[in-house]
Amino acid sequence: MSFLIPAAYADAAAPAAGPAGTGFEWIFLVGFLVIFYLMIWRPQAKRAKEQKNLLSNLQKGDEVVTNGGIAGKIIKVSDDFVVLEVSDNVELKFQKGAIAATLPKGTLKAI
C-alpha cells in the first residue's frame, strides 16, 4: 500500500530560517494601537465622562429622558435614585444610571 503515498524526505540544502521581519511589523503594530486609541478608547472615555457629569448634576426640576424613552420632570433626587413625574400625579422611580439625557426647559409642555 505504500506505493500510493510518496515518501517525504527533508531537503538537506534548505537554509535555516532567519529573523522574520525588518521592522515593518512594529510599524503596523504601533499604527494599529494608535488607530485603536483614537477610534475606540478615547471616544468611549469621553462619553463615560459626559454621562458621569450628567448624573452628578441632576437636580429637582430638570426635565429628562430615560434609556427606555420615558420623559419626565425630576421631583426628587437621592444618591442612587430619581423620582420622575411623568404625568399629573404619576411618579416613577428610576436608578440614576437609567437617565439618558436632559431636555431643555419647557420641552414636556410642548409635547
Buried (B, 14 or more C-beta within 10 A) or exposed (E): EEEEEEEEEEEEEEEEEEEEEEEEEEEEEEEEEEEEEEEEEEEEEEEEEEBEEBBEEBEEEBBBBBEEEBBBBBEEBEEEEBBBBEEEEEEEEBEBEBBBEBBEEEBBEEE
